[in-house]
Amino acid sequence: EHESDDDSYEVLDLTEYARRHHWWNRVFGRNSGPIVEKYSVATQIVMGGVTGWCAGFLFQKVGKLAATAVGGGFLLLQIASHSGYVQVDWKRVEKDVNKAKKQLKKRANKAAPEINTLIEESTEFIKQNIVVSSGFVGGFLLGLAS
Protein backbone atom coordinates (compact mmCIF):
# COMPACT_ATOMS: atom_id res chain seq x y z
CA GLU A 1 0.00 0.00 0.00
CA HIS A 2 1.07 3.55 -0.65
CA GLU A 3 1.23 5.79 2.44
CA SER A 4 0.35 9.42 2.07
CA ASP A 5 2.90 12.03 3.13
CA ASP A 6 0.67 13.00 6.05
CA ASP A 7 0.85 9.52 7.59
CA SER A 8 4.62 9.07 7.53
CA TYR A 9 6.60 10.73 10.29
CA GLU A 10 9.24 9.79 12.81
CA VAL A 11 9.09 10.49 16.52
CA LEU A 12 12.38 11.68 17.95
CA ASP A 13 13.02 10.93 21.62
CA LEU A 14 15.34 13.73 22.75
CA THR A 15 16.48 11.95 25.91
CA GLU A 16 17.73 8.97 23.91
CA TYR A 17 19.19 11.30 21.28
CA ALA A 18 21.11 13.22 23.97
CA ARG A 19 22.57 9.98 25.35
CA ARG A 20 23.86 8.97 21.93
CA HIS A 21 25.19 12.41 20.88
CA HIS A 22 27.62 13.91 23.36
CA TRP A 23 27.68 17.28 21.60
CA TRP A 24 24.10 17.78 22.80
CA ASN A 25 25.34 17.80 26.40
CA ARG A 26 28.11 20.31 25.56
CA VAL A 27 25.62 22.70 23.93
CA PHE A 28 22.66 22.38 26.26
CA GLY A 29 24.27 21.10 29.44
CA ARG A 30 24.08 17.76 31.15
CA ASN A 31 20.62 18.38 32.63
CA SER A 32 18.87 19.57 29.50
CA GLY A 33 15.57 17.82 30.27
CA PRO A 34 12.43 19.60 31.45
CA ILE A 35 13.34 22.49 33.74
CA VAL A 36 11.01 21.42 36.56
CA GLU A 37 12.85 18.11 36.96
CA LYS A 38 15.86 20.07 38.22
CA TYR A 39 13.94 21.31 41.27
CA SER A 40 12.77 19.63 44.46
CA VAL A 41 9.21 18.41 44.90
CA ALA A 42 8.37 21.35 47.19
CA THR A 43 9.68 23.84 44.63
CA GLN A 44 7.68 22.16 41.87
CA ILE A 45 4.49 22.32 43.95
CA VAL A 46 5.10 26.00 44.72
CA MET A 47 5.82 26.81 41.06
CA GLY A 48 2.66 24.99 39.96
CA GLY A 49 0.62 26.55 42.76
CA VAL A 50 1.69 30.11 42.01
CA THR A 51 1.08 29.80 38.26
CA GLY A 52 -2.24 28.06 38.95
CA TRP A 53 -3.33 30.78 41.36
CA CYS A 54 -2.48 33.48 38.81
CA ALA A 55 -4.38 31.65 36.07
CA GLY A 56 -7.40 31.04 38.34
CA PHE A 57 -7.47 34.64 39.54
CA LEU A 58 -7.35 35.99 35.97
CA PHE A 59 -9.95 33.43 34.83
CA GLN A 60 -12.27 34.56 37.63
CA LYS A 61 -11.86 38.27 36.83
CA VAL A 62 -12.27 37.82 33.07
CA GLY A 63 -15.25 35.53 33.64
CA LYS A 64 -16.97 38.09 35.83
CA LEU A 65 -16.28 40.83 33.30
CA ALA A 66 -17.63 38.73 30.42
CA ALA A 67 -20.74 37.74 32.37
CA THR A 68 -21.37 41.37 33.32
CA ALA A 69 -20.95 42.53 29.72
CA VAL A 70 -23.26 39.86 28.28
CA GLY A 71 -25.87 40.26 31.04
CA GLY A 72 -25.75 44.06 30.89
CA GLY A 73 -26.05 44.05 27.11
CA PHE A 74 -29.04 41.73 27.26
CA LEU A 75 -30.64 43.86 29.99
CA LEU A 76 -30.15 47.05 27.94
CA LEU A 77 -31.60 45.33 24.87
CA GLN A 78 -34.66 44.25 26.86
CA ILE A 79 -35.16 47.75 28.28
CA ALA A 80 -34.79 49.32 24.82
CA SER A 81 -37.21 46.77 23.36
CA HIS A 82 -39.75 47.30 26.13
CA SER A 83 -39.50 51.11 25.80
CA GLY A 84 -40.11 50.93 22.07
CA TYR A 85 -36.67 52.13 20.96
CA VAL A 86 -35.82 48.80 19.37
CA GLN A 87 -38.05 46.22 17.73
CA VAL A 88 -36.53 42.74 17.99
CA ASP A 89 -37.61 40.06 15.51
CA TRP A 90 -37.44 37.14 17.97
CA LYS A 91 -38.44 34.60 15.30
CA ARG A 92 -35.44 35.63 13.21
CA VAL A 93 -33.16 35.55 16.26
CA GLU A 94 -34.34 32.02 17.04
CA LYS A 95 -33.79 30.96 13.42
CA ASP A 96 -30.27 32.41 13.38
CA VAL A 97 -29.41 30.78 16.71
CA ASN A 98 -30.59 27.40 15.43
CA LYS A 99 -28.54 27.87 12.26
CA ALA A 100 -25.45 28.73 14.32
CA LYS A 101 -26.00 25.65 16.52
CA LYS A 102 -26.10 23.42 13.44
CA GLN A 103 -22.88 24.94 12.08
CA LEU A 104 -21.16 24.50 15.45
CA LYS A 105 -22.28 20.89 15.60
CA LYS A 106 -20.82 20.23 12.13
CA ARG A 107 -17.52 21.88 13.03
CA ALA A 108 -17.37 20.02 16.35
CA ASN A 109 -17.75 16.69 14.55
CA LYS A 110 -14.93 17.60 12.14
CA ALA A 111 -12.67 18.77 14.97
CA ALA A 112 -13.14 15.63 17.08
CA PRO A 113 -9.87 13.90 16.02
CA GLU A 114 -7.82 17.03 16.78
CA ILE A 115 -9.53 17.43 20.14
CA ASN A 116 -8.87 13.78 21.02
CA THR A 117 -5.19 14.22 20.11
CA LEU A 118 -4.99 17.36 22.25
CA ILE A 119 -6.61 15.54 25.18
CA GLU A 120 -4.19 12.62 24.85
CA GLU A 121 -1.17 14.96 24.71
CA SER A 122 -2.45 16.91 27.72
CA THR A 123 -3.02 13.70 29.68
CA GLU A 124 0.50 12.53 28.88
CA PHE A 125 1.96 15.89 29.96
CA ILE A 126 0.03 15.77 33.25
CA LYS A 127 1.23 12.20 33.92
CA GLN A 128 4.85 13.18 33.28
CA ASN A 129 4.59 16.33 35.42
CA ILE A 130 2.18 15.19 38.12
CA VAL A 131 3.75 17.26 40.91
CA VAL A 132 3.64 20.57 39.05
CA SER A 133 0.20 19.71 37.62
CA SER A 134 -1.28 19.00 41.04
CA GLY A 135 0.18 22.26 42.37
CA PHE A 136 -1.29 24.11 39.38
CA VAL A 137 -4.77 22.64 39.95
CA GLY A 138 -4.68 23.52 43.64
CA GLY A 139 -3.48 27.04 42.88
CA PHE A 140 -6.07 27.44 40.14
CA LEU A 141 -8.89 26.53 42.53
CA LEU A 142 -7.50 28.94 45.14
CA GLY A 143 -7.28 31.63 42.47
CA LEU A 144 -10.93 31.09 41.55
CA ALA A 145 -11.90 31.38 45.22
CA SER A 146 -9.89 34.62 45.75
Residue, then its C-alpha position, 0 to 999 in steps of 0.5 A: e500500500h502507498e502511504s500518504d505524506d501526512d501519515s509518515y513521520e518519525v518520533l524523535d526521543l530527545t532523551e535517547y538522542a542526547r545519550r547517543h550524541h555527546w555534543w548535545n550535552r556540551v551545547f545544552g548542558r548535562n541536565s537539558g531535560p524539562i526544567v522542573e525536573k531540576y527542582s525539588v518536589a516542594t519547589q515544583i508544587v510552589m511553582g505549579g501553585v503560584t502559576g495556577w493561582c495566577a491563572g485562576f485569579l485571571f480566569q475569575k476576573v475575566g469571567k466576571l467581566a464577560a458575564t457582566a458585559v453579556g448580562g448588561g447588554f441583554l438587559l439594555l436590549q430588553i429595556a430598549s425593546h420594552s421602551g419601544y426604541v428597538q423592535v426585535d424580531w425574535k423569530r429571526v433571532e431564534k432561526d439564526v441561533n438554530k442555524a449557528k447551533k447546526q454549524l457549530k455541531k458540524r464543526a465540532n464533529k470535524a474537529a473531534p480527532e484534533i480534540n482527542t489528540l490534544i486531550e491525549e497529549s495533555t493527559e501525557f503531559i500531566k502524567q509526566n509532570i504530576v507534581v507541578s500539575s497538582g500544584f497548578v490545579g490547587g493554585f487554580l482553585l485557590g485563584l478562583a476562590s480569591 
